């Protein structure tokens, strides 16, 4: 399966941040900022934290886009419908 790079829209035409950033760039920047703020403090479960931070708005946005049609949403996401329902319940979106 081939994945296309997702480009974020530009912020403002004359902004210093006007250059387009990928979702990957934004995640990397956010994680670097998170680790800097830790200032040496121990941390665990970063993987689960990142997944929950990304999955919740992903599912919410997809459900809005598909007008709450779970069949369309599961196809769009490449998940089976049961998995989608489980995730929607997990994030209180059902």
C-alpha positions, 0 to 999 in steps of 0.5 A: 500500500502506498501512502501520500504525504499530507500537506498542511495548509499554509498559515498566512501568506506573509507569515514566517510560518507560511511554508507548508508543513507535513503532518509528519513535520508537525508531529516531530516538532510537537514531540521535540517540544514535549521532550524539551519541556520534560527537562530530564523528568522520566516519562513512559507510555509516549507511544500510547500518549501520541496515539490517543492525541492523534486518533481522537481528532482523526476519528472525530474529523472523519466521522464529521466528513462522512456525516457519521456513516460508519461504513464510509468512515471505516473504508476511508480509514482502512479499518473494519467497522468493528474496530472503528466502533471500538475506537469511537467508544474509546474516545466517547465519539459514539 
